[in-house]
């Protein structure tokens, strides 16, 4: 990783032959873009798509709406509600029979991950974590329901068999511990109701983030930030909740069904710690080295009232960055207008990327125990290349698309999408954007400007 901060290594350096050398001002990651390598297509079209069967829209995978008991017990769901200020309502802890009333209208649901990255036992054995009263009562109520009890027993047995154990060989106390994990664990999934587009006829017509309506994408975003808040409130030992989305198998998705993941962890991670060190030296660095720097180099892609989209610099993969302009660093405390602005630009970034491109959506925001304010920001990374020996030896990464290439592709797509009414009409694109400096208000010194 290249050193940055002394001013000796600028984020962007163009060599005489056209090679672009990038250094991330936040991580120090060094990336090269070599001329001529970015002309390859970003994806390969699906070969021989298969016609959908009669029940494919609701039964294709364990995340589908017709198989609600194939996942662990639902924690919450978001449903349309015109009486609410933003048109959506979140229902918590519904029993199986209670879910039926909104089974055809809910947009997204939150369920525990069957196989947690950080298991519930980790928190119990390392920290003495105890389940809160509300969660304990939700578990009691669910197990008191006949269908709910059968559901939990089935999930526990599925977990055991997948781990190579026979359920009858496992003690009841061990099964009870596994059951508790599916109420009080810290790894959750936000799952969309639809697997395919409503009009889909073949198996390659999967519903992606960019193919949602802006309002549906807002519902997914709102349920995600509410779930992050809930995980923090229920686990005092977790200083950070990681939020991300893997789209398509090359980007790490085990199910090609739209979903996000949330994982509570007990540290910030090495990369975050390095970024925090730089932030302490320059509290305004997200303005200076993200938005302002992008403005000076014509890398701003789009903006709206409360968020801005730019082409990322110094990333291993072609990256679109979306930054909240809000003075509030925590996503779950944003106003409806601020949250919708972020959601609209995230949605637009996915729509411009296209459903065929494997991508990771990574959320970054101020850790709950950090004294330095950070803006909420989301990176959408196109997984269109594979790391190889050169990267492993040098830690210099070859990115086939430069930030300018990313900007040009996305700007062109956004104009068409906006004209077609497929993204929010309130998005300003390219030269329509303002040139305001220090537009991110997370820095307390800028709040009154």
N, C-alpha and C positions, 0 to 999 in steps of 0.2 A: 504493500500500500504506500502510495506517495505521501510525503509530508505536505501539509497545507496550513496556511495561517501566517507564514512569514511574508507572504507577498511574492515569493520567488517563483512559485508555480501557479500560473493562472488556471482557472477552470477549463478554458478552451484555448488550444494552440493549434493553428493550422500550419503544417509543414509545406515546403515548396512543391512537393509532389501531390499535394492535396490531402494527405493523411491528416485526420483530425485527432489530436490527443486531448482527452478529457480527464480531469481530476475532480472528483466530487468534493465540494467545499465542506460537506458534512461528515463524510466517512473516510475521505482520502483515497477511495478506490480509483484506480487508473484504468482508463478504457481507451482503446484506439478504434477508429473507424477508417478503414482503408478504402480508397476510391474503387468503385466497380463491384464491391461485394454486396451492395445494398439493392441490387436490381432483381434479386430473386423473389419469387412470390412468397407471401407470408404463410400460406397454407396450401395443402393439397386437397382438391375437391374430393368429396366422398365418392368412392367407387361402388357402383351397383347398390344404391339405397334400396332397402326392403320395404314393401308396402306394410302399413300398420295393420295389426289384427284388430278384432272387434273391441277388445278391452284395453288396448295399448295406452290410451290416454290416461287411464287411472290405475293400471296394474303392471306397468313395465318394470319398475324397480321398487325397492323397499321404501323409497321416499315418496312414492306416488300417493295421491289422495285416496285411492281405493284400498290402501293397505296401511291404515293409521296404526294398527297394533303390531306392525313389523318393526317399529322403532320403539325405544324406551318411552315411558310415560311423558306426555307432553307437559311442558312447563307454562307455555303461553302461546297465544295466537293473535294475529291482528286481522280485524274484520271491518268492512265498510260500515260507517255510522254517520249519517248526515247531521245528526244532532251535535257532533263533536266539532270543535273549531277547525280542525284540519281534515275532517271527514273520515277519521279512522278511530277505532276503539281497540284496546288490548284487553283480552280476556285471559285470566290466570287460573291455572290448576284445574281445568275442566276434567270431569270424569268422562269415560268413553261415551256414555249415553248423552251427556251434555254437549259433546262435540258435534253431535249429529245435526243440531239446529243450524250450524253455520258450515256444515261440511262442504257445501257447494259454493260458498261465498267467501270463505276466508282467503286471504292472499298469501300469508306465510305463517308458519308455526315454528316454535322453538322446542327442540327435544334434546335430551342428553345424547352424547356420542356413545355408541355401543362399546367402542374401544377407546378409552380416554388416553390422551398423550400423557397427562399428569393425573394418575388415578386418585380416587377419593382416599384410598389407603395412605397415599403419600402425605396428605394433610393430617390425617389422624395420627400416624406413627411419628412424623417428624415435628409436629406442632401441637399435638393434643387437641386438634380441631374438634369442636362439638357442634352438632346440628342445631340450628336455631329453632325456636318454638313454632314458628309459622310453617317451616318446612316439615317439621316433625308431624304437625297436624295434617298437612297436605298428604303426607305418606300414609298416616293412619286412615284418613278418609278414603284414599284410593284403594288401600288394601281391604277396607271394609266392604267395598263394592265387589260383587261377585265377578263381574267382567274385569274389573281392575285387578283383582287378585290373580285371576287366571292369566291376564296379560303380563304382569310382573314375573310370575313363575315361568312363563314361556320365554321371556327375555333373558332371565337368568340362565335357563337351560341352554338357550342359544349361545350365550357367552361362554358357558362351560364347554360345550361341544366344540366350539371354534378354537378353544384353547387346548383341545385334546383330552378333555376330562369327561367322564360319564357322570351325569347329574346324580344318579343313585349312589355314587361313590363319594359324594361331597356332603359334609355335615350340614344340618339345617342352620346352624349358627353362621357358617361360612356363606351359605346362600342368602341369609338375612343381611350380611354385610354387603354382598354384591347388590342386593335390592336397594339398600340405602344409598348406594352410589348413584342410582338412577333417579334420585330425588335431590340429593345434596351435592352432587359432583360439580366440578368446575370446568367441564369441557362440553359445550353446547353447540348445536347446529341450527341455523336458521334455514328452513326448507320452504321452497316455493310450492304452491298447490299444483301447478301445471308442469308436466314433464315436456310436452310438445306444444307448439303453437296450436291455437284452437282449430285452425283450418288445416293442420298438418295431415298429410296422407302417407308420408314415408318416414323412416326412422332417422333420417338426417336432419329433420326439421325440429330440432330441439329448441326449447325456449331459453334464451340467454338474457342476461341483464339488459343488454341494449335493445332487445325486442319487447321488453316490458313497455307499458305506457309510462310517462313521467310520474303519474300518480301512483302506479303500482310500485315503481322503484322507490318512491318516497316511503311507501308502507314498509318495504324491506329495510330501508335505512332506519326508519323510526323504531322498528322492532329490534334491530341490531343494537342501537344505542341504548334502548331501554334494558336490553338483556345485559349489556356491559355494566350498566348501573346496578342491576340486581346482583350480579356476581360479586361486585365490590362490596355491596351492603351485607352479603351473607358470608363473606370470608375475610376476616380482618387480617389474615396473614398474607394476602395476595396484594402486592404493590402494583401489579400490572395485569391487565387482561388483553391478550393478543387477539386481534381481529383480522381475519383474512378470508379470501375467496380464491379457490382453485377452479379454473374453468377448463374443462377437457383433460383427458388423461395425460398428455404431455406436460401439463402444468401441475400434475399431482392429484387430480380428482379421481377418487375411487368410484364415484357415481357421476355419470354425465347427466345429472339432474341439478338444476340451479340451487345452490346453497352456499351459505357462509359458515365459518367456524369461529368460535370464541373459546380461548383457553386461558384460565387463570394461572399465573405463574408467580413464583416467589422471588424473582429478580427481574431486572430490566433487560438483561442481555448485554453482551460485550459491545455490540455495535451501538446500542443506545448510550452506553456509558461513554464511549468515545465521542459521540455527538454532544452529550451533555458537557463534556470538558470544553469543547469548542464554544458551546453556548455560554458558558461562564465567562469566557474571554471576550465574547461579543454577543450580548443579549439580543441584539437586533439582527443577527445573522440571517434569519429566514427572510427578512425583508431585503437585506443587502445582497445576499448570495443566491436567493431563489427568485423572488418576484422582480426586484429592481434589476438584477443582472440579466434576467430573461428579457425584460423590457428593453434594455440597452442593446441586446443582441437579437431583437425581433423574434423571440421564442415564446412570447405570450400567444396562446392559441385562442382562448375565449374567456369571458367573464360574465358575471351577472352582479346583482347588488351586493351579495355577501360572500362570493367565492370567485376564485380565479384558476384557470387551467393553463399549464405551460408544458413545454417539452423538457423532460428531465435531462440533466447533465451529470455524467459520471456514473451511469448505471450499467450493470452487466448486460442488461437486455434493453431494447428500446422501451422508453418509459414515458407515460403521461402523468404529470403531477397535478393534483387538485388541492388547493389550499383554501381554508376558511379564513375570511377576513375578520371574523368576529373577535372581540376582545376576550370572549369566554373560551378557555382552552379545552374544556371538557365537552365532548359531543352531546352528552345527555342533558346538558344545561343550556344548549342553544335554544333560541326562540324558534317558533314554527317557521318563520320566514328564513332565518339563518340555516336551519336544517334543510329546508326545501331547496334553498340555493345550492348547498353542497350536493344534495342528492341529484339535482337537475344536471349539474356539471359532471358528476360521476356517471350518470345515465348516458349523457351525451358522449363521454369518452368511450364507453362500451359500445354505443351504437356506431360511432365512427370506426372503431376497431373492427367490428363485425363478429358474428357468432362463430365463424370458422377458425378464428385465431386463438390458440391456447394462451391463457393469460392468468397472472396472479394479481389480485387486488389486495394491497397491503395497507392497513390503517396505522397511522402514527399520531400520537397525541401525548399530552403531558402525563407522566406517571402520577398516580394518586399521592405519592409521598415526596414528590419533587418540589423544591422551593422556587425553581426557575420556570417562568411561563413559556409555553410552547404553543404554536398554532396547531389545530387539528389539520392533518394533511393525509392525502391518500395517493398512493402510487399504483398505477395500472401498468404492469410489466408484460410485454409481449414475449412469450416463450417460443421464439422462432429460431433459436440456435442452441447447440449443445456445447457445453464447456468441454475442452479437450486438454491434451498434454501441455500445449503452449501456456494456457492459463494457469495450469497447476504448477508449472515450473517458475514462471515469471510473476504471477499474480497480476499480470496485465491482461485485461479482458478484451476480446475482439467483439465489438458490437457492430453488426452489419449495417445498422441505420444510424446516422448522425441525428442529433437533436433537430437540425433543420429538415432532414428527411421526414422525421416524425411529424414535425409541425406542418409541412406541406401536405402530407397524406391526410392528417386529421382535419385541417382547415378546409380542404377541398370536400371531404365527406360531410363536414358539419353544414356547409352551405346547402348542400343537396338535402340533407336530413331536415334542416329547418324549413326549407321551402316546401317539403313534403308534409310538414306538420308532425314529424316523428320524434322530435325533441322539443324541449320547452321553447316557446316563441320569444321568451325574455332573454335568451342568450345573445350576447354580443360577440362577434367573431373577428379575429385578426385585427385589421386596422380600425374596426369599430370600437375596440377596447380603449379605455382611458390610459393615460401615461402617468397616473398618479403614483408618486413614490411613497414608500412606507405604507402601503395600503393594508397590510396585516396589522390589526390593532391589538394583538396579543401582548406586545411590549407596553408595560404600564405608562412609560413616558410618552406614548403616542395616543393615549386614549382621549385626550382633550383636544387633539389637533383637528 
